[in-house]
């Protein structure tokens, strides 16, 4: 973690050891920087063996920098932990809403993980990447679970054509699937039922999804009616249950409670003749964004969940289901940083100093949306003493476009490279063209090599979809 004495530090060396991971096999979600981070002889930050100052010179800024080693390490830690702690069959699927692009899908798939998608766009991205990797249609179908609380008919038809598992969220979707499935009754549609367990967890209200006041899933009082209806539909192959209680969670107890609830519902479903062999307990493990964050490791979280499900199944005297988890943020969040170039400065005596960068809420909307906190450093002068407190502001025409309040930094100058840590989850995927800013590029770094995985938009891209009626022409 970064030292809590940053304001009085007289040397950058006081905090450098605290943010450089040091040991590459630690749990990625507990690290502020990617696991490959180091400082080179020029006092510059390197990730994946690539100097960040050089990356900005080559690819421009803002720039998402994704460390392949950290992402692969998180994938393997999840996979190996479930193999170690869960006696039954398990599958880890990546919640691709965190960051969906061809390169990310390819890396995650090569680590033997499946995919949770929530739209036709994410589904198309995933299928395209897997096809490019040579996956068969059957293997593609087995790797994908399709979420969403308001899937369109077109999206459902696409999912049915691909034969992936659809996680059913509500009555309209259930009835629509029956109508679509009856058109081809010899191929029942594989589904899971999403249930709302009524479990609270300490996280931001916008990302709590398991409590009763949620737009997601069937409520407890609906379960028996749902089981009755589904058991009568030959067009559906109901394979199991799903629930998700939230995101950026540091507690283990809510997921242990969730195991008890879901296993009881599995046993209840069996009384309706439903062969519920899959149990998807969602994701939600948090990552470290600031020095005060203290999430459990991937292994600790998996162990707690696995033991809770095993214990609950033993208590209810039912066979162990296939256990599915769908982490997103804890797989990719800590694997990426965003590099900005510092521009203007405004000093308000005895109030605040604003330091502006060349990005902001269009490449990272989380601070203005969730009041999210981040840590930052100056990548081209890692050992320079931390001597000032500044507020890092974006360049958008919006007073709330603030990335970080009260950041502890060395004396900066225009052209310095400011790096915000932990930006792999929901930054690229939530990026916008607000103020008509082109969205940033993204590079994948590994062993000193940097590869472009998302091309930077241009100002011509911004008008590519615009249409001008003839009557408005001169």
N, C-alpha and C positions, 0 to 999 in steps of 0.2 A: 504494500500500500504506500501511498505518498505520505510523507511525514506530516504530522499535524502542526509542525513548527515551521511551515513554509514561510510565513511572514518574516521570521527572524533569521532564516537561513542565510549565511554569508557565503555559501558555496553551493553550486548546483550538485556537487558530489554528495551533499547531505541527503538528497532525495533520489538520485539516480538508482542506487541499489534497490530502492523500495518499489520502483515501477518496472524495472527490467525483470522478467520472470525468473531468470537464473537457472531453473531446472525445467527441461523441456517436457517432462512427462507429468507435470502437475495438471490438475483439472483445469481446462481452458476457461471455464466459466468463473473461476476464482482469480483470474489474472486480468489486470487492467490493460496490458498490452498483449499483442499476439505472442505466442510462445517463442518464436524465432527472433524476437526483438533484441538488438544489441547496439552498442555505440562504437563507431569506427574511429580510426586514428584522426579523422578530421573533426571529431566531436559532433558528428551527425548521427541521427537515429537511422538504423538499418532495420528492415523487416524482410525476412526471406532472403537475406543477403543483398538486398537492394537499398541503396542510399536514397532516402526520401527526398532530399533536395534535388538529386539527379532525376528522380521520377517526375517531380513537378516540372522541371526544365524540359523533360521529354514529352510528357503527356498533358501538361497544363494543370490548372486547379480551378475549382475544387476537384479533388480526385479521391475516389474510393480505392483503398489499397487492401486487397484481400490476401491473407496469408494461407496458402494451401496446407502447410504443415499443421497449423492450428485447427483448421476445419477437419482435416483427416484424423487428427488426434481425438477430437471430440466425438467423431463418428465411431471410432474404434473403441473408445472408452465406454460409450453407451452399449455397443454391441457385446463387448467382452463382459461387462458387468452383468447384463441380463443372462448371458451364458453361465456365469459363475453363480448367481444368486437365485435364479428362478429354475425350479426343477422341471418345468414343462417347456412347451414350445413358446418362443418369444419372437417378436419382430419390432424393430425400431423403424418408424417412418418419419421423415423430415417434414415439418410443417412449413411448406414452401412459401407461405405468405410472408415469412421473414425476409426472404430474398429469393426470387425465382428468376433464373436466367439459364441459358443452355450450359454454361460452364459449371455453375453451382450444382445443377442437376446431375451432370456427368460425374463430378467428383463424389457426390453423395451416393450415387448409384454404384460407383466402383468400390465403395466401402460397404456394399451389401445392404444398404438401407432402402426402404420403400418411401412412398410419398403421400402426403396429405395435401390435397389441392382444394381450392374454394371457388374456382371460377373456370369458365371455358378457356380463358387465357392461360391460367396456370396449368390446366389440364393439357392444352395444346403444347405449351412449352415443355412440359415433362415428357409427353409422348414423343415429341420431335427429338429431344435429346436421347431418349432411350432407343428410338429407331436408328439414330446415327451411331449408337453404340452396338447395334446388331441384335438388340433384344427381339425375341419373337413376340407376336401379338399376345400369346397366352402368358408369357412372362411379364409383359407390360401390364396386362389386366391384373395380375396377382400383386403388382407392386403399388397400385394406386387406390387411395380411398378419397372419395369426393364429398367434401363438406359443403355447408351453406344453409342459411335459414330461409332463402327465397330463390332457389334455383329456378331458372326459366325452363320452359318445356324444351327449348332448343338445347340447353345445357344437359338436361336429363337424357334427351335422345342421343347426344354425343357420348355421354357416359355409358349408356346402354350399348351403343355400337362398339365401344372399346371394351366393354364387359368388365369394367372396374367395379369395385364395391362402392355403393352409394350409402352414405350415412344420412338416414332420413331424420328430418328435423321437426316436421309438423304434419298435421292432418291433410292439408292441401297437397303436399308433396307425396304423402303416402297414397292418397286416392289417385293422384295423377300417374304415379308409377304403376298402379294396378291397371289403369286404362291402357297405358303404353305396353305393359307386360302381357296383357291379354291379346295383343296383336301378334304375339309370338309365344304362345303358352308352353312350347317345348323347351324354352330357355329361360327358366326363372331368373329374375333379377337378384343378384346378391346384394343384401343390405345389412346394415347395422342400424339399430335404433338409438338415437341420441336422447338421453334422459337428463333432466335437471335435478341433481341430487339434493339441493338445498344446503350446500356446505359453503360457509363463508371463509375467506382467507384475507390476510392483511396485504392488500395491494390496491392500486388505483381503481376507483369505482368504474372507470371505463373498461378495464380489462378483467373485471370479475365476471365470470360467466357461469359459475356453478350454483349461485344462490337463486332463490325462487324468483326474484324480480329480475328476470333476464329474458332477452328476446330469443334465446336459443333453447331448443329441446322440448320434449314432452314433460309436463309437470307430474309429480308423484300421483296426484288424483286421477290422471289420465291413463296410468300404466295398464290397469286391468282391461280397459276398453281397447287400448292399442293392441295388447296381447291377443285379445279375443278376435279383433279384426284381422290382424296379420296371420293368425293361425288358420284362417279360413281362405286365404288367398294363395291359389296355386301359382300365380304369376310372380310370387316373391319367394326368395330363399333367405329367410332371416337367420343370419349366422351368429349374431351376438349383439352386445350392447356397447354404448359409448357414452362417456361423460367427460367434460373438461371444466375445471373449477376456476381457472384464471391464469394469469401470466405474471412473470417476475415475482415468483413465490419463493420465499426463503424457508418457510416452515415445512416440516415433513408430516406433521400430524394430519393436516387436511387430506392429503393423499392416502394416508392410512385409513382415515375415516371413510373416504370414498370407496376403498376396496371393500369394506364391510357392506356398504349400501349396495354396490353393484352386484356383489356375489349373492346377496339375498334376492335381488331382482332376477338374477339368472335362474336361481332355484324356483322362483315364482313362475317365470316363463316356462319352465319345464312342465309345470302342471297344466299348461295350455297346449302341450304337445310341441312346443318350440325347442328345437335342438340348438341351443345357444352355446356355441363352442369358442367364441371369440370375446375377449374383454379388452376394450380400448379405454385406458385410464387417462387419456389426454397427455398433455405436457405441462409446461408452466414453470419449470425450474428456472430460477433467476440467475443473473450474472452480476459481476461486480462492475458498477459504473463509477463509484467513488471510493475513497479510502475507508469510509465507514461501512460499506456494504460487506456482508459476510454470508454469502450463500453456501449451502452444503455442496460438496463436490458431486460430480456426476455419479461416481461410485456409491457415495452415501445415499443419494436420492434413490438410485435403482435398488439398492439393498433394502431400503425401508419399504418401497412399493412392493417388491417381490415377496418379501417376508409377510407383508400384510395380506396380499392376495392368497398366498399359500395357507396362511393361518385361517383366513375366512373360509376358504374352500374346505379345509379340514373340519372346521366347526359345522359347516352346513352339509358335510358328507357328500360333496359333489366332485367330479374329476376336475383337475386343473384345466382351465381354458387356455387357448392361445392368448398370451398376454401381449398387448400392443401398446406402445407408448409413442407419442408424436411430439417430440421436442423440436423447437425451432430456434428461439433466441439463444438457448444454451449450447446449441451446436455452432452457430455462426456469429453470434453477437460480438464475442471477444476476438474473433479472427480478423476483424477489419478495423481500420482507422480511416478517418477522412483528413486529408491535407488541404489546407487553405493558404493563400498568400495574404499577408497583412497589408492593409491599405491605410486609410485615414485614421486620425486620432482626435478625440475631443476631450479636453480636461475641464471639468467643472469643479473649481476649488472647494475643498472640504465636502464635496458631495460624491462625485464619481468620475472615473475616467473611462471613456468608451474607446474600445479598440475594434475597428471594423475589418472584416474579412470579405473575400470575394464570393461568398456563398451565404448560407443561412437557412431560413425556414423552407426554401424550395428544395434543398437537398437533405435537410434534417428538420422535419416538422414536429418532432417529438417534444422538444422543450415548450413550444407554444401550445401544443395539444394536450400533453400529459404533465406539464411542468417537470419534465425529466431532467436529471442532473448528470453532468459529465465532468471528466477531468481533461486537462489540456496541457501541452508542453510546446516549447519552441524546438523544432526538430533539427535545425541547422546550428544550434548553439546549446547543446545539451548540458554543459557544465557551467554555463553562465549563472551567476548568483541570482536568486529570486528576490527581487527588490521592490516589486510593486503589485498592487491589487487593481485589477481592471475588470470591466465587463465586456465580454466578447460579443459584439453585435454583428448581425448580418447586414447585407446591402439592400434589403428589400424596403419598399416604401410602406413600412408597418412598424409602429413604435414597439410592438410586442416581439419583433424579430430579434430576440436575444438568445444566443446559444448557451452562454455560461455567465452567471453573475459571480462577481468576486473571485475571479481566477487569479491564482498566484503565479506570476511570471517574471522573468528577467526584464530589464529594460529592452523594449523592442524598437524596431525601426521598420519602415515600409520595405516590403520584399522578404521579410522573415517568413519562415514556413511554420504555421501554427497547426498542430495536429490534435484532433479530438479523438479520444479513445472509445472503443466499444461501439462502433457504428455499423456493425454488420447486420443487425436485425432491424428491419422496418425503416431504414434510412433510404436506401435505393428504392425499395418497394413502395414507399409512401411519397417519393419525390414528385414534385410538380413543376409546372412552368409558370408559377406565379410571377407576376411582373414581366412575363414573357422572357424568362431566363431559360436558356437551354439546360437540360439536365446533364450532370457531370459524366465523365468517363469512369470506368472501373478497370483496374489491372489486377491480375493474379500474379503473386510473387512466390518464387520457390528456387532455392539454390542459386541465387544471384541472377535469375532470369525473370523478366517481367513481360507478361503477355496481356494484351488488351482483350478484355472479355465483354465490355460494353463500350461502344464507341460514343464519344462526346457528341451531343446534339449540336447542330448549328442554328443560326438564326433563320436559315431557309427551311429547316425542319419545322420551325414554329408555324410557318404559314402553309406547309405542305397539304394540310387537310382543309384549309380555308377555301371557301367558294364565294365568288363575287357575282351576284345576279346581273344579267345584262342591263337591266334598267338603271343600275347604279353607275354604269360606265359613262364616261363623257361622250 
